[in-house]
């Protein structure tokens, strides 16, 4: 049996999510450079830093895929595409590329927040109006 459930998300919750995502994306910079986030002290070798960057970015991408169930726009698709591209196309010691793509991703988050804020409704319906949830029931 397939059950369709509309996932209605308050705008404020989505805005809070994308503001938090800005911070999460920004953390890519010190992680990729092997720096401790708050103190900026170098604590990892270049190789270790790149591995940590890839792990952190992979987790961020998984989170973004999960979020796409609740909210999708042109800019959120572009954001997910950039983050996915960063894990596939950015190599060790390409800090300028990481910095540029990180800042572009942050700017996309800000655009998404503006899109959500300018929406005339107080709630947004998730992922192309309905979220299909498969439930298995035995007759």
C-alpha positions as CSV (number, residue, x, y, z in Angstrom):
1,X,0.0,0.0,0.0
2,X,1.4,3.4,-0.9
3,X,0.2,6.3,1.3
4,X,0.6,9.9,0.2
5,X,1.3,12.4,3.0
6,X,1.8,16.1,2.5
7,X,4.7,17.4,4.6
8,X,3.9,20.9,5.6
9,X,6.9,22.8,7.0
10,X,6.7,26.2,8.6
11,X,8.7,28.8,6.8
12,X,10.5,29.8,9.9
13,X,11.8,26.3,10.3
14,X,13.2,26.2,6.8
15,X,14.8,29.6,7.2
16,X,16.4,28.4,10.5
17,X,17.6,25.3,8.7
18,X,19.3,27.3,5.8
19,X,20.9,29.7,8.3
20,X,22.4,26.8,10.1
21,X,23.4,25.3,6.7
22,X,25.4,28.5,6.0
23,X,27.5,27.8,9.2
24,X,27.9,24.1,8.2
25,X,29.1,25.0,4.7
26,X,31.5,27.6,6.1
27,X,33.1,24.9,8.2
28,X,34.4,23.4,5.0
29,X,37.1,26.1,4.9
30,X,39.0,25.3,8.1
31,X,38.4,21.6,7.8
32,X,40.0,21.5,4.3
33,X,43.0,23.4,5.7
34,X,43.4,21.1,8.7
35,X,42.5,23.9,11.1
36,X,40.8,23.5,14.4
37,X,37.4,25.3,13.8
38,X,37.5,27.9,16.6
39,X,41.2,28.5,17.3
40,X,42.4,28.2,13.6
41,X,45.3,26.1,14.9
42,X,46.7,23.6,12.4
43,X,46.0,20.1,13.8
44,X,45.9,17.9,10.7
45,X,48.3,17.1,7.9
46,X,47.3,18.1,4.4
47,X,46.3,14.5,3.6
48,X,44.3,14.1,6.9
49,X,42.6,17.5,6.3
50,X,41.5,16.5,2.8
51,X,40.1,13.2,4.1
52,X,38.2,15.0,6.9
53,X,36.9,17.5,4.3
54,X,35.6,14.7,2.1
55,X,33.9,13.0,5.0
56,X,32.3,16.2,6.3
57,X,31.2,17.2,2.8
58,X,29.7,13.7,2.2
59,X,27.7,14.0,5.3
60,X,26.5,17.5,4.3
61,X,25.4,16.1,0.9
62,X,23.4,13.3,2.6
63,X,21.7,15.9,4.7
64,X,20.9,18.1,1.7
65,X,19.4,15.1,-0.1
66,X,17.2,14.5,2.9
67,X,16.2,18.1,3.0
68,X,15.1,17.9,-0.6
69,X,12.1,15.9,0.5
70,X,10.9,19.0,2.4
71,X,11.9,21.8,0.1
72,X,13.2,22.1,-3.5
73,X,13.8,25.1,-5.6
74,X,16.1,26.0,-8.5
75,X,18.7,27.4,-6.1
76,X,18.5,24.4,-3.7
77,X,19.2,22.0,-6.7
78,X,22.1,24.2,-7.8
79,X,23.4,24.2,-4.2
80,X,23.2,20.4,-4.0
81,X,24.9,20.2,-7.4
82,X,27.8,22.4,-6.3
83,X,28.3,20.4,-3.1
84,X,28.2,17.1,-5.0
85,X,30.6,18.5,-7.6
86,X,33.0,19.6,-4.8
87,X,33.4,16.0,-3.6
88,X,33.9,14.7,-7.1
89,X,36.0,17.4,-8.7
90,X,38.0,19.1,-6.0
91,X,41.4,17.6,-5.2
92,X,43.8,18.0,-2.3
93,X,45.5,21.4,-2.0
94,X,42.9,23.2,-4.1
95,X,42.1,25.7,-1.4
96,X,41.2,28.6,-3.7
97,X,38.6,26.4,-5.5
98,X,37.2,25.2,-2.2
99,X,37.0,28.8,-1.0
100,X,35.3,30.0,-4.1
101,X,32.7,27.2,-4.2
102,X,32.1,27.5,-0.5
103,X,31.3,31.2,-0.8
104,X,29.1,30.5,-3.8
105,X,27.2,27.9,-1.8
106,X,26.7,30.3,1.1
107,X,25.4,32.9,-1.3
108,X,22.9,30.3,-2.7
109,X,21.7,29.6,0.9
110,X,21.1,33.3,1.3
111,X,19.1,33.4,-1.9
112,X,17.1,30.4,-0.8
113,X,16.3,32.2,2.5
114,X,15.1,35.2,0.6
115,X,12.9,32.9,-1.6
116,X,11.4,31.4,1.4
117,X,10.9,34.7,3.2
118,X,9.2,36.2,0.1
119,X,6.8,33.3,-0.2
120,X,3.2,34.5,0.5
121,X,2.3,31.5,2.5
122,X,3.3,30.8,6.1
123,X,3.9,27.1,5.4
124,X,5.5,25.4,2.4
125,X,4.5,22.0,1.2
126,X,7.4,19.6,0.7
127,X,8.8,18.1,-2.5
128,X,6.5,18.7,-5.4
129,X,3.4,18.9,-3.3
130,X,3.4,15.4,-1.8
131,X,5.9,13.2,-0.2
132,X,5.2,9.5,-1.0
133,X,5.8,7.3,1.9
134,X,5.8,3.6,1.2
135,X,4.2,1.6,4.0
136,X,4.1,-2.2,4.0
137,X,0.9,-3.6,5.4
138,X,-0.1,-7.2,5.6
139,X,-3.6,-8.1,4.7
